[in-house]
Amino acid sequence: MADDAFGFAPKKENSTLAKLAGIKPSAEPVQSAPLAEIDEAGRRAGFTSREPGARLIPRRRKAVGPTITINTRVPEDIAERFIQFCDQNRLSYWEGIEELMNRAKI
């Protein structure tokens, strides 16, 4: 019986499997530039760091408390106006609803 009971052994010396087995990694690892130079090149190109603590504009975090989900179907023109209102006032949707309710004194 053959060493390979399932028939996966290479059939010839120049088979694809034998060629792939002959591939060896290069002896020298690729040298990269120091991270400080890479970061500086990114800053010059207009990229900002995504690492924690590197944000220029801090995120707003509000304690909301318990929540419920409200789903509603809204005509497109009203939805677009509401989304535009929230974007212009930098409000989340729930904050936009709260603001409109406050304005209506509800």
MOMO-V101487 format. One line per field, one symbol per residue. ss: DSSP state (h for helix, s for strand, l for the rest). burial: + if it has 24 or more other C-alpha atoms within 12 Angstrom, else -. A space follows every 50 residues. Layout:
ss: ???
burial: ???
This chain:
ss: lllllllllllllllhhhhhhlllllllllllllhhhhhhhhhhllllll lllllllllllllllllllllllllhhhhhhhhhhhhhllllhhhhhhhh hhhlll
burial: -------------------------------------------------- -------------------------------+------------------ ------
